[in-house]
Amino acid sequence: MSDETIETAVDDPAIRQWQQFRAVIDGPLPEIAARFSRFLTPMWPHDALVIFTRECTGRPRKVAGDPSIVDRVTIDELEAIKEQTDRATMTRTDAVVGGSPRPIRAVLDETGTLLVVMPRTAVRPTRTAALSAGVSEAMLRAWFAIVATSIKQQVSQASPDYLAESRAASSERARTITQLTDSHEDTLTAILGTLRARDLDDRTARTVAADAASSALIALRGVGDTDRRLATEPLAVAFGRLQGELEPVLRDLAADVEYVAPTGENLSLPGEIAHAARAVVRAVAVAFGTQRQLTRLRISWECHADDLVVDIRDQGDGELDGEGLERQLSGRLRALDGRLDVESLPGWGSRVVARIPLATPTARPDEDLISGLNPRELEVLGHLALGQRNKQIATELGVSESTIKFHVTAILQKLRVSNRGEAGLLAVRAGIGPTAG
């Protein structure tokens, strides 16, 4: 390719557009809606944007835009929009969003992830306007398909930042719902007691009011059920999903695989724990498969006391790289206060046991801040933990010193510290080294 051809390609608006789109999927998962919104705004002006995905148990709604809309949008509203959205094309309709009817554009991806865009009130993008901007509805659907796939991959890999964010969201949501439920239940119970008092006269009014309060109580108690349905997976279902996900991983292994299903039909796991457990088993299965001899693999899950215990054993040569496996999984397990035990006996086999607490761990502000760093920033932070200077870090990572300086500035801001020494100390406390990210 000639220099002239290369220069033309770089100047191509379509190429620049795809380069800008890369920033949408390169960053922390909780902010992906905001990044997608910024990318779309010049071509599709909008007041608000919502991504609704069952993949994320912590925050199924990713939102950006007008707080008066996005702060009020409910799961039920999004489910209703999803029901009337065609997977094959963009849906243009009016729907209730944030408690009010609004014009929307909705796209439902093959993954089941929903995009809802509320066109800007003053400038609603028409088909002609979108095409004149070089963006067809088909292109918008293609972009969103990549966004939805990125979300699915990040969740399935159960990265430490996703797990920390999901656990924090689950904990906060549970506290809010508990407080709300207790408060309203006490109030409504008091109303019912008053309305049922024998000394009240207007029987008709009392009956209507009692029925209304009873319905409100039933609806309020249903909030907890809805939250559990969104945020948890039945233990047996989670284990069944594991078997489906492992099939392509174990397909080429010349070994018998035994699955020991968990007991306890009524038990459910927090979504982030189910994702983490499956990610741990996938990583361990791949590690076992690298051994020269592997005749049998046994995979079991069980809930013991307050922990989910994931137990993987093999009949192999006992040459499992335990240290490498521990480094690979330490970030995920640390985010959930879990631990990993690896045993290998040459000539006999290996055993890996992961224990993940089912209860929400005590909040750790330092690690909550660290979970906001993107993969490259985590990598740079690991080098700061060793006290390395920008020039040395740049050399080891193969980038310019100015790029490292940019990353360090961003790290200090996100961690709310004043110097690189404090940032390095936080990294050490969180167990982050140069291989993180």
C-alpha positions in Angstrom: 0.0 0.0 0.0 1.4 3.4 -1.0 1.8 6.3 1.4 -0.9 8.2 -0.5 -3.3 5.2 0.0 -2.6 5.1 3.7 -3.1 8.8 4.1 -6.4 8.6 2.3 -7.6 5.7 4.5 -6.8 7.7 7.7 -8.7 10.7 6.4 -11.7 8.6 5.5 -14.6 9.8 7.7 -15.8 6.2 8.1 -12.4 5.1 9.4 -12.3 8.0 11.9 -15.8 7.1 13.0 -14.8 3.5 13.8 -11.7 4.8 15.6 -13.9 7.0 17.8 -16.3 4.1 18.4 -13.4 2.1 19.8 -13.5 4.3 22.9 -17.1 3.2 23.6 -16.1 -0.4 24.4 -12.7 0.5 25.9 -13.4 1.5 29.5 -15.2 0.6 32.8 -18.5 -1.3 32.2 -20.7 0.9 34.4 -19.9 3.9 32.1 -20.5 2.2 28.8 -23.9 3.9 28.3 -22.4 7.4 28.9 -19.6 6.6 26.3 -22.1 5.3 23.8 -24.3 8.4 24.3 -21.4 10.8 23.7 -20.5 8.9 20.5 -24.1 9.0 19.1 -25.1 12.5 20.1 -23.6 14.3 17.0 -25.5 11.9 14.7 -28.5 11.0 16.8 -29.2 13.9 19.2 -31.1 12.6 22.2 -32.2 13.6 25.7 -31.5 10.2 27.3 -30.2 6.8 26.5 -30.7 3.5 28.4 -29.1 0.1 27.9 -31.0 -2.7 29.6 -29.3 -6.0 30.0 -30.0 -9.1 32.1 -26.3 -9.9 31.9 -25.5 -7.4 34.6 -27.1 -8.5 37.8 -25.8 -5.5 39.8 -27.0 -2.7 37.5 -29.2 -4.1 34.6 -29.8 -0.5 33.6 -26.9 1.5 32.1 -28.1 5.1 31.7 -27.0 8.5 30.3 -28.7 11.8 29.8 -31.4 13.9 31.5 -31.6 12.8 35.2 -35.3 13.6 35.3 -35.7 10.7 32.8 -33.0 8.2 33.6 -33.3 8.4 37.4 -36.9 7.4 37.1 -36.9 4.7 34.5 -38.0 1.4 35.9 -37.3 -2.3 35.1 -41.0 -2.8 34.4 -41.0 0.0 31.8 -38.0 -1.4 30.1 -39.5 -4.9 30.1 -42.7 -3.5 28.5 -40.6 -1.8 25.7 -38.6 -5.0 25.2 -41.8 -6.9 24.6 -42.9 -4.7 21.8 -39.5 -4.3 20.1 -38.7 -6.3 17.0 -35.3 -7.9 16.8 -35.1 -7.4 13.1 -35.5 -3.6 12.9 -35.5 -0.4 14.9 -38.8 0.2 16.7 -40.2 3.8 16.6 -43.1 4.4 19.0 -44.3 6.2 22.1 -43.7 4.4 25.4 -43.8 5.2 29.1 -40.3 6.0 30.3 -39.5 7.5 33.6 -43.2 7.7 34.4 -44.2 9.7 31.3 -45.1 8.8 27.7 -42.3 9.8 25.4 -41.2 9.1 21.8 -38.5 6.5 21.7 -36.3 4.6 19.3 -35.6 1.0 20.5 -33.2 -1.7 19.3 -33.2 -5.3 20.7 -30.0 -7.1 20.1 -29.7 -10.9 19.5 -28.2 -11.2 23.0 -31.4 -9.9 24.5 -29.9 -6.5 25.4 -32.1 -3.5 24.8 -31.2 0.0 23.7 -33.7 2.8 24.2 -33.0 6.3 22.9 -35.2 9.2 23.6 -34.8 11.7 20.7 -34.0 15.3 21.7 -37.2 17.2 22.1 -36.2 20.1 19.9 -34.4 18.1 17.2 -35.8 14.6 16.7 -33.6 12.6 14.3 -35.6 11.6 11.2 -34.5 8.9 8.8 -33.5 11.5 6.3 -31.4 13.4 8.8 -29.7 10.2 10.0 -28.8 9.2 6.5 -27.5 12.6 5.6 -25.2 12.3 8.6 -23.9 9.1 7.2 -25.6 6.9 9.8 -28.3 4.5 8.8 -30.5 2.6 11.2 -28.6 -0.5 10.2 -25.3 1.1 11.2 -26.8 2.0 14.6 -27.9 -1.6 15.1 -24.4 -2.8 14.1 -22.8 -0.5 16.6 -25.1 -1.6 19.4 -24.5 -5.2 18.5 -20.8 -4.7 19.3 -21.7 -2.8 22.5 -24.0 -5.6 23.6 -21.4 -8.3 22.8 -18.8 -6.3 24.8 -21.1 -6.2 27.8 -21.7 -10.0 27.6 -18.0 -10.8 27.3 -17.0 -8.6 30.2 -19.7 -10.1 32.4 -18.9 -13.7 31.4 -15.2 -13.2 32.1 -16.1 -11.9 35.5 -13.3 -9.4 35.7 -12.4 -8.0 39.1 -13.8 -4.5 38.3 -17.1 -5.9 37.1 -17.4 -8.1 40.2 -16.6 -5.2 42.6 -19.0 -2.9 40.9 -21.8 -5.5 40.8 -21.3 -6.4 44.4 -21.4 -2.8 45.4 -24.6 -2.2 43.4 -26.3 -5.3 44.8 -25.5 -4.3 48.3 -26.7 -0.8 47.9 -29.9 -1.9 46.1 -30.7 -4.4 48.8 -30.2 -1.8 51.6 -32.5 0.7 49.7 -35.2 -1.9 49.1 -35.1 -3.1 52.7 -35.4 0.4 54.0 -38.2 1.3 51.6 -40.1 -1.9 52.2 -39.9 -1.5 56.0 -41.0 2.1 55.9 -43.9 1.6 53.6 -45.1 -1.6 55.2 -45.3 0.0 58.6 -47.2 2.9 57.1 -49.7 0.8 55.1 -50.2 -1.6 58.1 -51.1 1.4 60.2 -53.6 2.6 57.6 -55.2 -0.8 57.4 -55.5 -0.9 61.2 -57.2 2.4 61.2 -59.6 1.6 58.4 -60.5 -1.7 60.0 -61.4 0.0 63.3 -65.0 -0.8 64.4 -65.7 2.8 65.3 -65.4 4.2 61.7 -68.7 5.0 60.0 -68.5 5.2 56.2 -68.4 1.4 55.5 -68.1 1.9 51.7 -65.2 4.3 51.9 -63.5 2.1 54.5 -63.8 -1.0 52.2 -62.5 0.8 49.2 -59.6 2.3 51.1 -58.8 -1.1 52.7 -58.7 -2.8 49.3 -56.4 -0.1 47.9 -54.0 -0.3 50.9 -54.0 -4.1 50.6 -53.1 -4.0 47.0 -50.3 -1.5 47.7 -48.9 -3.8 50.3 -48.9 -6.8 47.9 -47.2 -4.7 45.2 -44.6 -3.4 47.6 -43.8 -6.9 48.9 -43.4 -7.9 45.2 -40.5 -5.4 44.9 -38.3 -7.8 46.9 -39.3 -10.7 44.7 -38.6 -8.7 41.5 -35.2 -7.7 42.9 -34.3 -11.3 43.7 -35.3 -12.4 40.3 -33.1 -9.8 38.6 -30.1 -10.2 41.0 -29.9 -13.9 41.6 -29.7 -17.2 39.9 -31.1 -20.5 41.3 -28.1 -22.7 42.3 -29.1 -25.5 39.9 -29.7 -23.1 37.0 -26.3 -21.5 37.5 -24.6 -24.9 37.6 -26.5 -26.0 34.4 -25.2 -22.8 32.6 -21.7 -23.8 33.7 -22.0 -27.1 31.8 -23.1 -25.4 28.6 -20.3 -22.9 28.8 -17.7 -25.6 29.4 -18.6 -27.7 26.5 -16.5 -25.9 23.9 -13.6 -25.7 26.4 -13.6 -29.4 27.2 -14.6 -30.7 23.8 -11.1 -31.7 22.6 -9.9 -33.2 25.9 -9.5 -37.0 25.9 -10.8 -37.2 29.4 -14.0 -38.2 31.2 -15.8 -35.2 32.8 -18.0 -35.8 35.8 -20.4 -33.0 37.0 -21.6 -33.3 40.6 -24.7 -31.1 40.8 -25.3 -29.0 43.9 -28.0 -30.0 46.4 -30.5 -27.5 47.7 -33.3 -26.9 45.2 -34.5 -23.6 46.8 -31.0 -22.0 47.1 -30.1 -19.0 44.9 -26.8 -17.3 44.3 -26.1 -13.6 43.9 -25.5 -13.0 40.2 -22.0 -11.8 40.6 -21.0 -14.9 42.5 -22.5 -17.2 39.9 -20.6 -15.4 37.2 -17.4 -15.5 39.2 -17.8 -19.3 40.0 -18.2 -20.1 36.3 -15.2 -18.0 35.3 -13.1 -19.8 37.9 -14.1 -23.2 36.7 -13.4 -22.3 33.1 -9.9 -21.0 34.0 -9.2 -24.1 36.0 -10.5 -26.5 33.3 -8.2 -24.8 30.7 -5.2 -25.1 33.1 -5.9 -28.8 33.7 -6.2 -29.4 30.0 -2.6 -28.2 29.4 -1.2 -31.2 31.3 0.3 -34.0 29.3 -1.9 -36.7 30.8 -5.5 -36.1 31.9 -7.9 -39.0 32.2 -10.7 -37.7 34.4 -12.0 -34.4 35.6 -14.5 -33.9 38.4 -16.4 -30.6 38.9 -18.7 -30.0 41.8 -20.4 -27.0 43.5 -21.8 -27.0 47.0 -23.0 -24.5 49.5 -21.3 -25.1 52.9 -22.4 -22.8 55.7 -22.0 -19.3 54.3 -19.7 -20.2 51.3 -20.1 -21.5 47.8 -17.4 -24.2 47.5 -16.2 -24.9 43.9 -14.2 -28.1 43.9 -12.3 -29.3 40.7 -10.2 -32.5 40.8 -8.4 -34.5 38.1 -6.6 -37.7 37.5 -3.5 -36.4 35.7 0.2 -36.1 36.0 0.1 -33.6 38.9 2.0 -30.9 37.0 -0.6 -28.2 37.3 0.8 -24.6 37.4 -0.7 -23.7 40.7 1.1 -20.4 41.1 0.1 -19.2 37.7 -3.5 -20.2 38.3 -3.5 -18.3 41.6 -2.2 -15.2 40.0 -4.8 -15.4 37.2 -7.7 -15.8 39.6 -6.6 -13.7 42.6 -8.2 -10.5 41.3 -11.6 -12.1 40.8 -11.7 -13.8 44.1 -10.3 -10.8 46.0 -13.2 -8.7 44.7 -15.6 -11.1 46.4 -13.5 -11.9 49.5 -12.9 -15.4 48.2 -9.9 -17.7 48.4 -8.3 -20.4 46.3 -6.5 -23.5 47.5 -4.4 -25.5 45.0 -2.9 -29.0 45.7 -0.8 -31.0 43.2 0.9 -34.4 43.8 3.2 -35.5 40.9 2.0 -38.7 39.5 -1.4 -38.6 41.3 -3.3 -35.5 40.2 -4.4 -32.1 41.3 -7.2 -30.4 43.2 -8.4 -26.8 43.1 -10.9 -25.5 45.7 -12.4 -22.0 45.5 -14.5 -20.7 48.4 -16.6 -17.6 47.8 -18.6 -16.0 50.7 -22.3 -15.7 49.9 -22.8 -12.7 52.2 -21.9 -9.2 51.0 -18.4 -8.3 52.3 -17.7 -5.2 54.4 -17.3 -2.2 52.1 -13.8 -1.3 51.1 -13.6 2.2 49.8 -10.1 1.9 48.4 -11.0 -1.1 46.3 -14.3 0.6 45.2 -12.2 3.4 43.8 -9.7 1.0 42.2 -12.7 -0.8 40.4 -13.2 2.4 38.4 -9.8 2.1 36.7 -9.7 0.7 33.2 -7.4 -2.2 32.3 -4.4 -0.1 31.2 -4.7 2.1 34.3 -4.7 -1.0 36.5 -1.5 -2.2 34.7 0.2 1.2 35.3 -1.0 1.2 38.9 0.7 -2.2 39.4 4.0 -0.7 38.3 3.4 2.3 40.7 3.1 -0.2 43.5 6.8 -1.1 42.8 7.8 2.5 43.0 8.8 2.7 39.3 9.1 6.0 37.5 7.3 7.0 34.3 10.3 6.3 32.0 10.8 2.7 33.3 7.1 2.0 33.1 7.0 3.3 29.5 9.9 1.1 28.6 8.3 -2.0 30.0 4.9 -1.4 28.5 6.3 -0.3 25.1 4.6 3.1 25.1 5.8 6.7 25.3 6.6 8.4 28.6 4.0 11.1 27.9 1.3 8.3 27.6 2.3 7.0 31.0 2.2 10.5 32.5 -1.4 10.8 31.1 -2.4 7.5 32.7 -0.8 8.4 36.1 -2.7 11.7 36.2 -6.0 9.9 35.5 -5.1 7.3 38.2 -4.5 10.0 40.9 -7.8 11.7 40.0 -9.8 8.4 40.1 -8.2 7.2 43.4 -8.5 10.7 44.9 -4.9 10.8 46.1 -2.3 13.5 45.7 0.8 11.6 44.6 2.0 8.4 43.1 3.2 7.1 46.4 -0.3 7.1 47.9 -1.6 5.4 44.7 1.1 2.7 45.0 0.2 2.1 48.6 -3.5 1.6 47.7 -2.3 -0.9 45.0 -0.2 -2.8 47.6 -3.1 -3.0 50.0 -5.4 -4.4 47.2 -2.8 -6.9 46.1 -2.3 -5.3 42.7 1.0 -5.9 41.0 2.4 -5.3 37.5 0.5 -8.3 36.0 -2.9 -6.8 37.0 -5.4 -5.8 34.4 
